[in-house]
């Protein structure tokens, strides 16, 4: 199971970084393609200034939150943001005070992991509101959601088109639903924490 977990982490890392070539200019792409096989050219390392918050253009992970926030989902998101050095955007259709109340138990874990978080209240229909926000924010690498919510159920049951949103969707299996995932029609692999990529 440990090997499967590492494989899933590598797959999610690759998915998050697959966009890197899109930000290169034509000359940079040509220079990289003209390299001789076996040589790897890397960008010079730039030290991060200590104590400075990341800019708004930093890569982000979006978390869709409904009326509750299971600890398994938040643990997965915090670990992923920390490992990828991404910031967190919490997307919700709930009132702002409800969203803050759901996030309050996780503030210390976010601070300990060094994850910068912002909450965005959306309006309208869930899918169209999420699609509208994600299209306007290309810095979002992927969207995470719980399996027991509206969005997670629609992906796991196959009622939601896999391309409905402009970013990959990771459905995190919670303890309440974790034991019954064997019969789910999701073709993707599941890691030990229970994340499915839809």
One Martini backbone bead per residue (centre of mass of N, CA, C, O) as a GRO file, in nm:
protein
  198
    1UNK     BB    1   0.055   0.065  -0.016
    2UNK     BB    2   0.299   0.256  -0.017
    3UNK     BB    3   0.348   0.248  -0.325
    4UNK     BB    4   0.074   0.367  -0.403
    5UNK     BB    5   0.108   0.635  -0.258
    6UNK     BB    6   0.360   0.727  -0.413
    7UNK     BB    7   0.233   0.712  -0.692
    8UNK     BB    8   0.009   0.919  -0.640
    9UNK     BB    9   0.194   1.155  -0.571
   10UNK     BB   10   0.338   1.158  -0.845
   11UNK     BB   11   0.083   1.205  -1.014
   12UNK     BB   12  -0.001   1.475  -0.880
   13UNK     BB   13   0.259   1.624  -0.934
   14UNK     BB   14   0.250   1.597  -1.243
   15UNK     BB   15  -0.022   1.738  -1.276
   16UNK     BB   16   0.067   2.013  -1.145
   17UNK     BB   17   0.336   2.038  -1.355
   18UNK     BB   18   0.226   2.020  -1.661
   19UNK     BB   19   0.211   2.343  -1.717
   20UNK     BB   20   0.505   2.460  -1.748
   21UNK     BB   21   0.533   2.487  -2.068
   22UNK     BB   22   0.318   2.723  -2.102
   23UNK     BB   23   0.534   2.951  -1.974
   24UNK     BB   24   0.702   2.933  -2.220
   25UNK     BB   25   0.876   3.033  -2.462
   26UNK     BB   26   0.971   2.961  -2.774
   27UNK     BB   27   1.278   2.977  -2.719
   28UNK     BB   28   1.285   2.796  -2.468
   29UNK     BB   29   1.173   2.545  -2.604
   30UNK     BB   30   1.390   2.519  -2.824
   31UNK     BB   31   1.635   2.495  -2.636
   32UNK     BB   32   1.539   2.234  -2.495
   33UNK     BB   33   1.504   2.059  -2.762
   34UNK     BB   34   1.826   2.101  -2.847
   35UNK     BB   35   1.922   1.919  -2.656
   36UNK     BB   36   2.106   1.681  -2.550
   37UNK     BB   37   2.094   1.381  -2.460
   38UNK     BB   38   2.112   1.370  -2.095
   39UNK     BB   39   2.060   1.667  -2.059
   40UNK     BB   40   1.999   1.898  -1.786
   41UNK     BB   41   1.809   2.188  -1.758
   42UNK     BB   42   1.812   2.431  -1.508
   43UNK     BB   43   1.705   2.649  -1.301
   44UNK     BB   44   1.794   2.882  -1.107
   45UNK     BB   45   1.820   2.920  -0.781
   46UNK     BB   46   1.587   3.085  -0.565
   47UNK     BB   47   1.555   3.242  -0.288
   48UNK     BB   48   1.340   3.261  -0.028
   49UNK     BB   49   1.191   3.486   0.143
   50UNK     BB   50   1.159   3.553   0.462
   51UNK     BB   51   0.827   3.620   0.565
   52UNK     BB   52   0.695   3.607   0.279
   53UNK     BB   53   0.429   3.623   0.104
   54UNK     BB   54   0.271   3.506  -0.142
   55UNK     BB   55   0.164   3.564  -0.430
   56UNK     BB   56  -0.125   3.573  -0.626
   57UNK     BB   57   0.036   3.390  -0.860
   58UNK     BB   58   0.036   3.151  -0.712
   59UNK     BB   59  -0.007   2.843  -0.667
   60UNK     BB   60  -0.317   2.650  -0.638
   61UNK     BB   61  -0.558   2.507  -0.419
   62UNK     BB   62  -0.881   2.387  -0.440
   63UNK     BB   63  -1.163   2.397  -0.205
   64UNK     BB   64  -1.466   2.235  -0.170
   65UNK     BB   65  -1.727   2.366   0.045
   66UNK     BB   66  -1.984   2.295   0.237
   67UNK     BB   67  -2.145   2.214   0.540
   68UNK     BB   68  -1.875   2.040   0.561
   69UNK     BB   69  -1.539   1.930   0.715
   70UNK     BB   70  -1.348   1.683   0.690
   71UNK     BB   71  -1.040   1.593   0.812
   72UNK     BB   72  -0.936   1.431   0.564
   73UNK     BB   73  -0.950   1.660   0.362
   74UNK     BB   74  -0.768   1.866   0.507
   75UNK     BB   75  -0.519   1.687   0.531
   76UNK     BB   76  -0.473   1.650   0.229
   77UNK     BB   77  -0.449   1.953   0.153
   78UNK     BB   78  -0.218   2.031   0.339
   79UNK     BB   79  -0.011   1.825   0.238
   80UNK     BB   80  -0.015   1.914  -0.061
   81UNK     BB   81   0.056   2.212  -0.028
   82UNK     BB   82   0.323   2.164   0.117
   83UNK     BB   83   0.462   1.983  -0.100
   84UNK     BB   84   0.399   2.198  -0.352
   85UNK     BB   85   0.383   2.498  -0.263
   86UNK     BB   86   0.086   2.582  -0.212
   87UNK     BB   87  -0.198   2.741  -0.206
   88UNK     BB   88  -0.524   2.819  -0.055
   89UNK     BB   89  -0.861   2.776  -0.185
   90UNK     BB   90  -1.180   2.842  -0.057
   91UNK     BB   91  -1.484   2.710  -0.178
   92UNK     BB   92  -1.816   2.865  -0.139
   93UNK     BB   93  -2.186   2.892  -0.074
   94UNK     BB   94  -2.163   2.982   0.197
   95UNK     BB   95  -2.156   3.162   0.448
   96UNK     BB   96  -1.890   3.317   0.585
   97UNK     BB   97  -1.929   3.219   0.885
   98UNK     BB   98  -1.942   2.918   0.812
   99UNK     BB   99  -1.665   2.892   0.679
  100UNK     BB  100  -1.499   2.983   0.928
  101UNK     BB  101  -1.604   2.759   1.120
  102UNK     BB  102  -1.488   2.518   0.950
  103UNK     BB  103  -1.175   2.632   0.961
  104UNK     BB  104  -1.085   2.680   1.256
  105UNK     BB  105  -0.966   2.385   1.339
  106UNK     BB  106  -0.723   2.435   1.094
  107UNK     BB  107  -0.533   2.682   1.142
  108UNK     BB  108  -0.284   2.553   1.282
  109UNK     BB  109  -0.210   2.355   1.055
  110UNK     BB  110  -0.165   2.570   0.839
  111UNK     BB  111   0.059   2.727   0.987
  112UNK     BB  112   0.254   2.484   1.033
  113UNK     BB  113   0.271   2.433   0.706
  114UNK     BB  114   0.265   2.716   0.545
  115UNK     BB  115  -0.039   2.783   0.455
  116UNK     BB  116  -0.202   2.984   0.244
  117UNK     BB  117  -0.532   3.137   0.295
  118UNK     BB  118  -0.846   3.155   0.113
  119UNK     BB  119  -1.182   3.285   0.091
  120UNK     BB  120  -1.457   3.202  -0.140
  121UNK     BB  121  -1.762   3.332  -0.236
  122UNK     BB  122  -2.018   3.191  -0.411
  123UNK     BB  123  -2.249   3.194  -0.692
  124UNK     BB  124  -2.506   3.005  -0.780
  125UNK     BB  125  -2.442   2.742  -0.940
  126UNK     BB  126  -2.212   2.518  -0.871
  127UNK     BB  127  -2.078   2.456  -1.149
  128UNK     BB  128  -2.084   2.745  -1.271
  129UNK     BB  129  -1.933   2.885  -1.036
  130UNK     BB  130  -1.676   2.717  -1.052
  131UNK     BB  131  -1.610   2.761  -1.350
  132UNK     BB  132  -1.588   3.069  -1.339
  133UNK     BB  133  -1.358   3.084  -1.133
  134UNK     BB  134  -1.146   2.887  -1.270
  135UNK     BB  135  -1.119   3.047  -1.540
  136UNK     BB  136  -1.016   3.318  -1.376
  137UNK     BB  137  -0.791   3.099  -1.232
  138UNK     BB  138  -0.494   2.964  -1.348
  139UNK     BB  139  -0.345   2.897  -1.061
  140UNK     BB  140  -0.516   2.646  -1.049
  141UNK     BB  141  -0.444   2.307  -1.035
  142UNK     BB  142  -0.682   2.199  -0.835
  143UNK     BB  143  -0.975   2.022  -0.718
  144UNK     BB  144  -1.116   1.965  -0.401
  145UNK     BB  145  -1.328   1.699  -0.262
  146UNK     BB  146  -1.583   1.534  -0.130
  147UNK     BB  147  -1.770   1.236  -0.158
  148UNK     BB  148  -2.048   1.331   0.009
  149UNK     BB  149  -2.103   1.540  -0.192
  150UNK     BB  150  -2.226   1.667  -0.470
  151UNK     BB  151  -1.966   1.661  -0.644
  152UNK     BB  152  -1.854   1.383  -0.565
  153UNK     BB  153  -2.100   1.215  -0.648
  154UNK     BB  154  -2.107   1.301  -0.949
  155UNK     BB  155  -1.830   1.171  -1.013
  156UNK     BB  156  -1.861   0.879  -0.895
  157UNK     BB  157  -2.144   0.821  -1.061
  158UNK     BB  158  -2.116   0.969  -1.359
  159UNK     BB  159  -2.301   1.249  -1.386
  160UNK     BB  160  -2.031   1.396  -1.441
  161UNK     BB  161  -1.844   1.558  -1.642
  162UNK     BB  162  -1.501   1.547  -1.656
  163UNK     BB  163  -1.509   1.848  -1.825
  164UNK     BB  164  -1.672   2.068  -1.651
  165UNK     BB  165  -1.393   2.149  -1.550
  166UNK     BB  166  -1.073   2.321  -1.598
  167UNK     BB  167  -0.991   2.112  -1.374
  168UNK     BB  168  -0.890   1.891  -1.177
  169UNK     BB  169  -1.052   1.633  -0.974
  170UNK     BB  170  -1.040   1.561  -0.623
  171UNK     BB  171  -1.164   1.280  -0.452
  172UNK     BB  172  -1.222   1.251  -0.109
  173UNK     BB  173  -1.224   0.997   0.110
  174UNK     BB  174  -1.419   0.925   0.372
  175UNK     BB  175  -1.499   0.741   0.645
  176UNK     BB  176  -1.805   0.704   0.575
  177UNK     BB  177  -1.723   0.608   0.256
  178UNK     BB  178  -1.463   0.421   0.238
  179UNK     BB  179  -1.590   0.119   0.247
  180UNK     BB  180  -1.785   0.173  -0.032
  181UNK     BB  181  -1.577   0.206  -0.295
  182UNK     BB  182  -1.579  -0.058  -0.467
  183UNK     BB  183  -1.860   0.013  -0.644
  184UNK     BB  184  -1.733   0.237  -0.793
  185UNK     BB  185  -1.717   0.404  -1.126
  186UNK     BB  186  -1.404   0.450  -1.087
  187UNK     BB  187  -1.103   0.421  -1.279
  188UNK     BB  188  -0.928   0.524  -1.076
  189UNK     BB  189  -0.711   0.544  -0.842
  190UNK     BB  190  -0.637   0.474  -0.489
  191UNK     BB  191  -0.530   0.594  -0.204
  192UNK     BB  192  -0.482   0.572   0.137
  193UNK     BB  193  -0.656   0.844   0.177
  194UNK     BB  194  -0.875   0.856  -0.070
  195UNK     BB  195  -0.792   0.959  -0.369
  196UNK     BB  196  -0.964   1.080  -0.654
  197UNK     BB  197  -0.925   1.117  -1.000
  198UNK     BB  198  -1.152   1.287  -1.234
   0.00000   0.00000   0.00000
